[in-house]
Amino acid sequence: MAYALVKQLHLVTVFLSWALFFVRGLWMIGDSPRLGARWVRVAPHVNDTVLLLAALYLASFYGAQAWIVAKVVALVAYILIGMVALRRGPTKAARVGAWVTAQLVFLYIVAVAVTKNPLPFAA
Protein backbone atom coordinates (compact mmCIF):
# COMPACT_ATOMS: atom_id res chain seq x y z
CA MET A 1 0.00 0.00 0.00
CA ALA A 2 2.73 2.48 0.93
CA TYR A 3 4.60 1.68 -2.28
CA ALA A 4 1.55 2.53 -4.41
CA LEU A 5 0.95 5.80 -2.57
CA VAL A 6 4.59 6.86 -2.82
CA LYS A 7 4.63 5.94 -6.51
CA GLN A 8 1.59 8.17 -7.10
CA LEU A 9 3.25 10.97 -5.11
CA HIS A 10 6.37 10.49 -7.21
CA LEU A 11 4.39 10.71 -10.47
CA VAL A 12 2.57 13.87 -9.34
CA THR A 13 5.81 15.55 -8.25
CA VAL A 14 7.51 14.54 -11.53
CA PHE A 15 4.73 16.25 -13.46
CA LEU A 16 4.84 19.34 -11.24
CA SER A 17 8.62 19.52 -11.52
CA TRP A 18 8.46 19.40 -15.31
CA ALA A 19 5.52 21.83 -15.48
CA LEU A 20 7.26 24.36 -13.27
CA PHE A 21 10.45 24.06 -15.31
CA PHE A 22 8.52 24.37 -18.58
CA VAL A 23 6.65 27.50 -17.44
CA ARG A 24 9.80 29.10 -16.02
CA GLY A 25 11.45 28.47 -19.38
CA LEU A 26 8.61 30.19 -21.20
CA TRP A 27 8.88 33.10 -18.79
CA MET A 28 12.65 33.24 -19.39
CA ILE A 29 12.08 33.34 -23.14
CA GLY A 30 9.50 36.12 -22.74
CA ASP A 31 11.57 38.08 -20.20
CA SER A 32 8.67 37.87 -17.76
CA PRO A 33 9.08 39.53 -14.37
CA ARG A 34 7.19 36.52 -12.94
CA LEU A 35 10.45 34.60 -13.06
CA GLY A 36 11.70 36.68 -10.14
CA ALA A 37 8.70 36.00 -7.86
CA ARG A 38 9.57 34.42 -4.54
CA TRP A 39 7.20 31.46 -4.95
CA VAL A 40 8.75 30.73 -8.36
CA ARG A 41 12.16 30.43 -6.71
CA VAL A 42 10.94 28.38 -3.71
CA ALA A 43 8.17 26.05 -4.97
CA PRO A 44 10.36 24.03 -7.37
CA HIS A 45 12.86 23.28 -4.59
CA VAL A 46 10.13 22.12 -2.21
CA ASN A 47 8.53 19.97 -4.89
CA ASP A 48 11.85 18.53 -6.04
CA THR A 49 12.77 17.62 -2.45
CA VAL A 50 9.56 15.61 -2.14
CA LEU A 51 10.24 14.12 -5.57
CA LEU A 52 13.75 13.04 -4.56
CA LEU A 53 12.58 11.52 -1.27
CA ALA A 54 9.87 9.54 -3.07
CA ALA A 55 12.40 8.43 -5.71
CA LEU A 56 14.83 7.23 -3.05
CA TYR A 57 12.06 5.25 -1.35
CA LEU A 58 11.01 3.63 -4.63
CA ALA A 59 14.61 2.93 -5.66
CA SER A 60 15.14 1.07 -2.40
CA PHE A 61 12.86 -1.66 -3.79
CA TYR A 62 14.95 -2.10 -6.94
CA GLY A 63 18.57 -1.64 -5.95
CA ALA A 64 21.20 -0.33 -8.34
CA GLN A 65 19.76 -1.66 -11.58
CA ALA A 66 21.06 -0.28 -14.86
CA TRP A 67 17.87 1.65 -15.63
CA ILE A 68 17.92 3.38 -12.23
CA VAL A 69 21.57 4.32 -12.66
CA ALA A 70 20.71 5.71 -16.11
CA LYS A 71 17.90 7.80 -14.59
CA VAL A 72 20.19 9.19 -11.91
CA VAL A 73 22.90 10.12 -14.43
CA ALA A 74 20.29 11.71 -16.69
CA LEU A 75 18.78 13.55 -13.71
CA VAL A 76 22.15 15.10 -12.88
CA ALA A 77 22.48 16.16 -16.53
CA TYR A 78 18.93 17.57 -16.46
CA ILE A 79 19.69 19.62 -13.36
CA LEU A 80 22.94 21.01 -14.77
CA ILE A 81 21.38 21.81 -18.14
CA GLY A 82 18.40 23.34 -16.34
CA MET A 83 20.75 25.63 -14.41
CA VAL A 84 22.19 26.85 -17.71
CA ALA A 85 18.67 27.31 -19.08
CA LEU A 86 17.30 29.37 -16.24
CA ARG A 87 20.30 31.14 -14.75
CA ARG A 88 23.77 30.43 -16.03
CA GLY A 89 23.44 30.70 -19.81
CA PRO A 90 25.56 33.59 -21.09
CA THR A 91 23.03 34.55 -23.77
CA LYS A 92 19.33 34.07 -24.28
CA ALA A 93 20.07 31.79 -27.25
CA ALA A 94 22.23 29.59 -25.01
CA ARG A 95 19.52 29.52 -22.33
CA VAL A 96 16.81 28.60 -24.86
CA GLY A 97 19.03 25.88 -26.34
CA ALA A 98 19.68 24.49 -22.87
CA TRP A 99 15.96 24.65 -22.06
CA VAL A 100 15.09 22.64 -25.18
CA THR A 101 17.89 20.17 -24.42
CA ALA A 102 16.61 19.76 -20.87
CA GLN A 103 13.15 18.89 -22.27
CA LEU A 104 14.75 16.10 -24.32
CA VAL A 105 16.66 14.79 -21.30
CA PHE A 106 13.41 14.82 -19.32
CA LEU A 107 11.71 12.75 -22.04
CA TYR A 108 14.60 10.28 -21.89
CA ILE A 109 14.20 9.97 -18.11
CA VAL A 110 10.47 9.30 -18.49
CA ALA A 111 11.11 6.74 -21.25
CA VAL A 112 13.64 4.94 -19.05
CA ALA A 113 11.17 4.91 -16.16
CA VAL A 114 8.35 3.54 -18.31
CA THR A 115 10.43 0.86 -20.06
CA LYS A 116 12.86 0.14 -17.20
CA ASN A 117 15.50 0.07 -19.90
CA PRO A 118 18.52 2.43 -20.04
CA LEU A 119 18.23 2.39 -23.85
CA PRO A 120 14.50 2.91 -24.24
CA PHE A 121 14.66 3.98 -27.90
CA ALA A 122 16.85 1.11 -29.09
CA ALA A 123 15.17 -1.36 -31.41
Phi, psi and omega in degrees: 000313180297321180302312182298319179293317180293323178297318177296318176300317179300313181297319179295316181290329174298311180299314180298320179299312179296315182299317178296318178295317180299312181295317178298325176295317177298319178295323177297315181298320181272007181053041182285137175291345178300333181298336181269359181296144183302314182298329180290330178277333186265314187305316180299325180291320178296311180299315183292333174294314177297317178302312181296317179297318178295319180297318179296319177299312181294320180296333180297340178277342186251333186078193185272065177282158185303321182291327178288319176300317178299319178296318181295315178298316179294325178297317178299316178299317180301316180295313181296316179294322177297324177296320177295318183296319188258344184219314195266350181297132184290335179226163177297322179299319178294320180294318179294318178299319178293322179297315178296316179299319179298323177298319179293320177296319178300315179299322176299313181301316179296317180298319177297317181297319182290317184271343187054041181224128180291346176238069189292341183258001179284144182284000000 
